Amino acid sequence: MYLVLLLFSELTPLAISFSFWYYLEMPDKKERTFGAGQVLFREGDKGGELYFLQMGEVELTVKDPSTGDPIRIAEVKPPAVLGTMTFLEGDDRSATATAKSTVRVLIIAKDQREELLGTIPEWFKVLVKDLSSNLRRIDQEYSMTKAENESLKNEIKYLKNQLKFI
C-alpha cells in the first residue's frame, strides 16, 4: 500500500501523514534543508533518493533539447513527493529540482529502496515500474512539446517585430 501512495506527486494530507509515519519508523532517516536557489537534484543525475517535501516550494525544470535552456514544467508545494520515477526504476533523474524558497525534505536513501520494495508482491512491483516507465515517456514527450511551443512563440514574436518595420 505504501508504494501506491508514492506514485502520485501530489498526495492527500492523509496519505502524506501515513507516508511520514512509515518513514519515521525507518532507521537512518535523513532530513535536509535547502536554501532558495539550491538544487536538490539535476536532470540526468544518477539518483535514487526519494524526497518528501515538508516545507517550501520547488521548481521542476527540464532542458530544452535544442537550446539546453531550462523549461519550467512545474512548481511543487507540500505535501508532495519528488523523485518517484528514479526511486522506483533506478534510472537517471528526468528533471532538475531547484528550491524557490527555503525547503525542508525528508529523504529515503537509494539503499532503502529494496527494503521498501520487498514489502510488496512481485506482480505489483512490475505494475508500478511499468506505470513509472510510461510516466517517464509521457514526461519526455511533454518536455519536447513544451520546448517546441516556446520556440514557436519566439519565432512568432520575431516575425511580429519584423512586420512592424514593413
Backbone as a ProteinNet text record, in pm:
[ID]
protein_1_A
[PRIMARY]
MYLVLLLFSELTPLAISFSFWYYLEMPDKKERTFGAGQVLFREGDKGGELYFLQMGEVELTVKDPSTGDPIRIAEVKPPAVLGTMTFLEGDDRSATATAKSTVRVLIIAKDQREELLGTIPEWFKVLVKDLSSNLRRIDQEYSMTKAENESLKNEIKYLKNQLKFI
[TERTIARY]
82.3	0	86.1	198.4	284.2	328.4	371.3	420	309.5	186.6	75.5	71.9	97.1	96.1	209	320.3	436.2	421.5	322.7	305.6	262.7	206.6	149.5	234.4	264.1	348.6	272.8	141.3	61.8	-33.2	-12.6	-90	-181.1	-283.1	-372.9	-298.3	-340.3	-274.5	-273.8	-379.9	-383.6	-274.7	-258.7	-156.8	-17.5	4.6	135.1	160.5	59.5	75.4	114.8	47.5	81.6	224.7	260.7	395.7	500.8	479	575.1	581.3	465.3	464.6	548.7	528.7	603.8	752.2	781.2	920.1	986.5	916.4	974.5	1010.2	947.6	979.4	1109.2	1157.1	1277.5	1402.5	1503.8	1630.3	1704.8	1796.3	1882.3	1805.7	1695.5	1621.6	1705.2	1680.9	1762.8	1672.4	1697.1	1624.3	1727	1686.8	1780.3	1706.8	1777.4	1723.1	1805.1	1735.3	1798.4	1757	1850.3	1819.1	1764.3	1698.7	1645.2	1756.9	1727.4	1825	1910.6	1911.6	1991.1	1920.4	2000.9	1948.3	1940.9	1822.7	1805.3	1865.7	1835.6	1894.6	1881.3	1966.9	1970.7	1924.1	1860	1820.1	1942.5	1927.3	2035.9	2123.3	2113.9	2193.4	2153.5	2251.3	2220.7	2163.2	2057.9	1995.7	1936.3	1824.4	1755	1688	1725.7	1663.7	1522.8	1439.1	1301.6	1289.1	1227.7	1218.1	1072.6	1045	914.2	926.8	858.5	865.1	779.3	844.4	775.8	744.6	837.6	825	889.9	831.5	891.4	829.8	893.1	844.6	961.3	937	1040.4	995.2	1086.4	1060.4	1124.5	1047.3	1098.5	1119.1	1237.6	1269.7	1333.3	1321.6	1391.6	1467.5	1569.5	1646.6	1576.4	1570.1	1521.5	1620.9	1574.6	1667.4	1745.7	1688.1	1757.1	1850.1	1815.7	1897.5	1969.7	1920.5	1979.5	1927.5	1841.6	1784.7	1683.6	1672.1	1573.2	1430.5	1339.9	1197.5	1125.5	1051.4	978.2	860.1	850.9	738.4	642.7	690.7	600.3	661.9	573.3	613.5	542.5	616.4	563.4	568.7	456.7	447.1	404.9	431.6	389.9	238.3	185.3	256.9	286.7	408.3	447.2	564.2	581.1	692.9	767.4	899.2	983.2	1077.8	1102.8	1199.4	1140.3	1009.6	942.7	990.7	999.9	1037.7	1179	1272.8	1409.5	1417.6	1342.6	1340.5	1290.7	1184	1124.7	1203.7	1253.4	1317.4	1469	1529.1	1674.2	1736.9	1655.6	1707	1752.3	1808.6	1854.8	1736.8	1767.3	1665.3	1608.4	1477.3	1411.9	1396.4	1426.8	1412.5	1510.3	1525.4	1604.2	1507.3	1536.4	1453.4	1534.1	1481.4	1550.7	1460.1	1516.1	1439	1408.8	1280.6	1241	1240.3	1235.1	1237.8	1313.8	1322.8	1384	1297.8	1362	1293.2	1346	1253.1	1292.3	1231.6	1315.7	1271.1	1315.8	1237.7	1279	1321.9	1432.2	1488.3	1492.7	1442.5	1461.3	1575.2	1680.9	1800.2	1777.3	1859.2	1851.8	1866.9	1955.4	1978.7	1861.9	1767.3	1647.9	1536.3	1556.3	1454.9	1418.6	1519.2	1492.4	1417.2	1448.9	1376	1228	1198.9	1060.1	992.1	1062.1	1002.7	981.5	1060.8	1047.1	918.9	848.7	726	601.6	617.8	500.4	517.3	407.1	414.6	487.6	550.2	627.6	542.1	419.4	333.6	305.6	294.5	266	389	507.9	631.5	639	604.7	606.4	508.2	389.3	287	334.5	389.2	435.1	549	644	756.3	708.5	609.5	553.2	484.6	405.9	340.5	444.1	547.8	652.4	724.3	751.1	816.8	729.5	600	508.1	501.6	501.4	500.7	627.2	740.3	866.9	860.3	805.8	794.5	703.2	589.7	496.2	560.7	635.7	706.5	805.5	878.5	973.9	902.7	791	714.4	659.7	611.8	560.6	672.4	789.1	902.2	939.6	941.7	974.8	867.7	741.2	631.4	638.2	667.7	678	794.1	906.4	1021.2	986.1	917.1	875.8	780	690.7	596	669.8	767.6	846.7	920.2	974.7	1046.3	951.8	832.2	733.4	689.7	672.3	636.4	743.6	869.4	979.4	982.2	954.7	950.6	838.7	721.3	607	639.2	700.3	739	835.9	932.9	1029.9	960.4	871.1	800.6	711.2	646.9	563.8	650.4	766.5	857.6	903.8	925.8	967.7	856.8	731.4	617.4	598.6	639.8	629.2	715.2	823.7	915.8	873.1	774.7	731.1	624.9
-120.2	0	125.7	120.4	237.1	287.9	197.2	241.8	296.5	251.9	311.6	460.6	498.6	639.7	716.4	649.5	716.9	743.2	684.1	702.3	842.5	913.8	1043.4	1153.4	1257.1	1364.4	1455.6	1462.1	1542.2	1448.1	1432.6	1337.7	1408.9	1338.3	1394.2	1406.9	1497.2	1508.4	1376.5	1295.8	1168.2	1075.2	1070.5	984.6	1031.1	1161	1212.9	1181.3	1197.1	1165.5	1019.7	930.6	789.4	767.1	831.5	815.4	861.9	977.4	1026.5	934.5	884	792.3	670	612.3	495.1	529	645.3	687.1	703.5	760.2	783.4	653.4	543.2	412.6	356.5	412.6	360.2	406.2	317.5	360	451.7	528.1	613.9	713.3	765	865.6	993.4	1068.2	1186.7	1304.4	1415.2	1539	1639.1	1716.9	1814.2	1942.6	2054.4	2186	2244.1	2302.3	2368.1	2514.3	2603.4	2745.2	2777.1	2891.9	2936	2935.9	2877.3	2870.7	2745	2671.7	2548.9	2437.6	2351.8	2240.5	2115.3	2052.9	1927.1	1813.1	1811.6	1716	1771.8	1719.5	1768.7	1661.9	1709.9	1622.2	1545.2	1413.9	1330.8	1270.3	1322.9	1267.9	1124.3	1046.3	915.9	946.9	882.8	914.8	792.8	811.6	702.2	743.2	859.2	905.3	956.1	942	988.6	1104.1	1213.5	1334	1361.4	1365.2	1409	1557.3	1640.1	1784.8	1823.8	1875.8	1916.6	2064.8	2145.1	2290.3	2353	2462.4	2538.2	2506.3	2561.4	2545.1	2506.2	2409.6	2357.9	2376.3	2424.3	2438.6	2320.2	2256.1	2146.7	2197.6	2173.3	2216.3	2100.8	2109.6	2017.2	2102.1	2042.2	2114.7	2109.4	2225.9	2232.2	2152.8	2049.9	1966.8	2043.2	2149.8	2222.6	2331.7	2395.3	2506.5	2475.8	2376.9	2347.8	2438	2534.4	2625.3	2551.1	2592.2	2526.4	2567.8	2470.5	2495.1	2453.1	2546	2515.4	2426.5	2312.3	2222.5	2216.4	2255.8	2252.4	2326.2	2372.2	2421.9	2334.3	2285.3	2187.6	2243.8	2226.9	2269.1	2148.3	2151.9	2040.6	2029.3	1912.9	1785.3	1730.1	1685.6	1630.4	1535.5	1450.7	1357.4	1382.7	1394.7	1417.9	1300.4	1266.3	1161.5	1022.6	1013.6	883.4	792.2	843.9	758.8	703.8	788.1	743.2	643.7	669.7	579.4	441	437.5	309	236.3	310.4	247.8	238.6	328.7	332.7	405.2	466.8	540.8	681.1	753.3	890.1	981.8	1094.8	1195.5	1252.2	1273.5	1323.8	1475.4	1539.9	1685.5	1738.1	1869	1936.8	1996.9	1977.3	2032.7	2140.6	2263.8	2377.7	2441.8	2469.2	2533.9	2677.8	2715	2853.9	2934.6	2865.1	2926.1	2827.5	2855.9	2758.4	2632.6	2518.5	2390.9	2291.1	2218.3	2108.9	1979.7	1876.1	1747.2	1634.2	1527.7	1400.8	1315	1243.7	1168.2	1019.4	938.6	794.4	762.4	705.6	678	563.2	563.6	462.8	321.7	305.6	172.6	121.2	208.7	166	122.1	145.5	111.8	-36.1	-122	-265.9	-311.6	-251.2	-284.3	-250.6	-133.9	-93.6	-176.7	-197.8	-275.4	-421.2	-468.2	-605.5	-631	-524.7	-540.6	-558.3	-555.7	-567.6	-687.4	-741.4	-858	-825.9	-927.2	-911.3	-858.9	-907.8	-863.7	-713.6	-664.8	-522.6	-438.2	-489.3	-418.6	-400.4	-506	-499	-393.1	-392.6	-294.9	-152.1	-130.4	2.7	50.2	-37.3	1.4	29.5	-44.2	-18.4	118.2	147.4	278.9	390.5	370.6	471.2	491.3	382.4	391	466.8	437.8	510.7	658.2	687.5	826.9	898.9	832.3	892.3	924.7	832.3	854.5	973.9	979.7	1091.2	1222.3	1217.8	1335.3	1387.1	1296.1	1336	1396.6	1336.8	1390.4	1529.2	1546	1676.2	1780.6	1744.6	1837.8	1881.5	1786.6	1820.9	1910.5	1881.7	1964.2	2104.5	2115	2246.4	2325.6	2259	2326.3	2375.8	2292.3	2333.1	2452	2451.2	2560.7	2691	2685.1	2804.5	2856.8	2765.2	2804.3	2873.1	2818.3	2879.3	3016.2	3031.9	3162.6	3265.6	3226.5	3318.4	3354.2	3256.2	3283.6	3381.3	3360.2	3449.3	3590.8	3600.5	3732.2	3801.4	3727.5	3781.4	3828.3	3745.4	3780.6	3902.9	3914	4031.4	4156.9	4147.6	4262.8	4298.8	4199.5	4223.9	4292.4	4254.4	4313	4461.6	4497.9	4637.7	4728.7	4674	4755.3	4765.1	4688.9	4690.1	4795.5
0	0	0	67.9	79	-57.7	-147.7	-277.3	-364.8	-344.8	-419.1	-391.4	-268.2	-230.8	-298.2	-323.1	-380.4	-529.4	-593.7	-737.4	-774.7	-681.7	-711.9	-649.8	-730.9	-679.7	-584	-597.1	-504.7	-433.1	-304	-226.7	-128.7	-85.4	14.5	145.6	233	362.9	439.6	428.1	496.9	444.1	311.3	251.8	291.2	289.2	330.1	476.6	560.3	702.9	720.8	645.9	653.6	606.7	495.1	440.5	539.4	602.5	701	821.9	864.6	978.3	945.5	826.3	784.2	777	722.9	708.8	844.8	939.2	1072	1141.3	1100.4	1157.3	1099.8	990.4	925.2	997.8	1007.6	1066.9	969.6	1020.7	937.4	851.9	906.4	829.6	820.3	714.7	688.5	655.8	721.3	692.2	641.6	540.6	484.6	450.7	466.3	432.3	318.1	220.7	105.8	106.3	77.1	65.2	-72.8	-84.7	-213.9	-318	-433.6	-541.9	-541	-431.1	-426.4	-503.1	-565.2	-644.6	-558.1	-555.3	-483.3	-565.1	-695.4	-788.8	-929.6	-1021.1	-1159.6	-1259	-1364.6	-1474.4	-1523	-1540.5	-1590.2	-1481.7	-1358.3	-1248.3	-1218.8	-1178	-1121	-983.3	-948.8	-820.7	-757.6	-698.7	-635.7	-507	-454.4	-331.2	-359.1	-258.5	-264.3	-165.9	-207.4	-126.1	-88	42.6	92.8	123.2	47.8	66.6	186.5	290.9	413.7	415.8	359.4	369.1	246.4	199.2	90.3	-44.3	-147.9	-284.2	-374.2	-462.2	-551.5	-695.9	-780	-922.6	-995.6	-1083	-1164.7	-1306.6	-1361.4	-1497	-1573.9	-1705.8	-1796.1	-1897.4	-1957.9	-2058.7	-2193.4	-2259.1	-2396.4	-2480.6	-2553.5	-2630.6	-2737.3	-2790.2	-2896.8	-2845	-2732.5	-2682.9	-2552.5	-2478.6	-2347.9	-2237	-2274.2	-2174.4	-2086.9	-1959.7	-1873.4	-1908.6	-1905	-1926.3	-1799.5	-1740.4	-1617.1	-1651.5	-1582.3	-1607.1	-1488.4	-1369.5	-1253.7	-1136.7	-1047.6	-916.2	-814.6	-718.6	-624.4	-483	-410.4	-270.8	-187.3	-57.6	27.4	33.3	51.5	62.8	-76.4	-97.2	-226.9	-209.2	-308.2	-312.2	-442.9	-435.2	-553	-573.2	-697.7	-729.2	-737.7	-753.4	-752.3	-864.8	-987.9	-1100.5	-1083.2	-1045.1	-1024.8	-909.5	-804.1	-688.9	-729.7	-809	-846.4	-954.1	-1053.2	-1168.8	-1157	-1080	-1071.9	-1190.4	-1276.1	-1392.7	-1351.9	-1449.2	-1424.4	-1392.2	-1329	-1297.7	-1427.4	-1429.7	-1550.4	-1549.7	-1436.7	-1426.3	-1321.7	-1320.6	-1217.2	-1116.7	-989.2	-881.8	-810.3	-810.6	-750.2	-645.5	-529.3	-422.4	-461.9	-456.7	-483	-354.3	-242.5	-109.7	-21.4	107.2	196.7	194.3	170.7	154.5	256.8	317.9	407.8	354.1	342.2	290.3	382.7	382.8	440.9	323.5	338.9	227.1	260.2	166.4	174.5	78.2	130.8	52.2	-45.6	-150.4	-255.2	-197.6	-100.1	-44.4	39.7	73.6	146.7	51.7	-78.5	-178.4	-175.4	-176.1	-180	-55.8	58	180.5	164.3	109.3	89.6	-18.4	-130.5	-239.2	-199.3	-105.3	-58.2	18.7	55.2	133.3	46.7	-87.5	-175.5	-268.4	-317.5	-406.6	-538	-595.6	-719.3	-834	-849.8	-959.3	-949.1	-824.5	-806.6	-839.1	-809.2	-845.7	-996.8	-1071.1	-1217.9	-1265.1	-1208.5	-1244.1	-1215.8	-1098	-1057.9	-1148.1	-1176.7	-1263	-1405.5	-1453.3	-1585.3	-1589	-1486.9	-1479.3	-1474.3	-1396.2	-1384.2	-1517.1	-1587.1	-1717.5	-1817.9	-1817.4	-1906.1	-1870.4	-1742.2	-1697.9	-1742.8	-1734.4	-1778.9	-1928.1	-2009.4	-2153.6	-2183.1	-2114.8	-2134	-2089.9	-1981.4	-1930.4	-2035.2	-2099.8	-2202.9	-2323.5	-2363.4	-2475.7	-2443	-2320.9	-2277.7	-2281.7	-2233.1	-2231.5	-2372.2	-2465.5	-2604	-2664.5	-2636.5	-2688.3	-2630.5	-2502.1	-2438.2	-2498.9	-2525.2	-2586.9	-2727.3	-2804.2	-2938.4	-2931.7	-2834.7	-2815.8	-2784.9	-2697	-2662.8	-2785.6	-2864.4	-2985.5	-3084.2	-3100.7	-3190.9	-3140.2	-3011.1	-2954.2	-2987.9	-2974.1	-3004.8	-3152.8	-3238	-3381.7	-3416.5	-3356.8	-3381.1	-3334.4	-3219.6	-3166.3	-3263.1	-3312.7	-3406.8	-3535	-3587.6	-3711.7	-3693	-3576.7	-3548.8	-3547.6	-3489	-3488.1	-3627.6	-3710.7	-3849.2	-3927.3	-3901.9	-3971.3	-3935.4	-3816.4	-3774	-3860.2	-3913.3	-3993	-4139.5	-4178.5	-4320.7	-4342.6
[MASK]
++++++++++++++++++++++++++++++++++++++++++++++++++++++++++++++++++++++++++++++++++++++++++++++++++++++++++++++++++++++++++++++++++++++++++++++++++++++++++++++++++++++

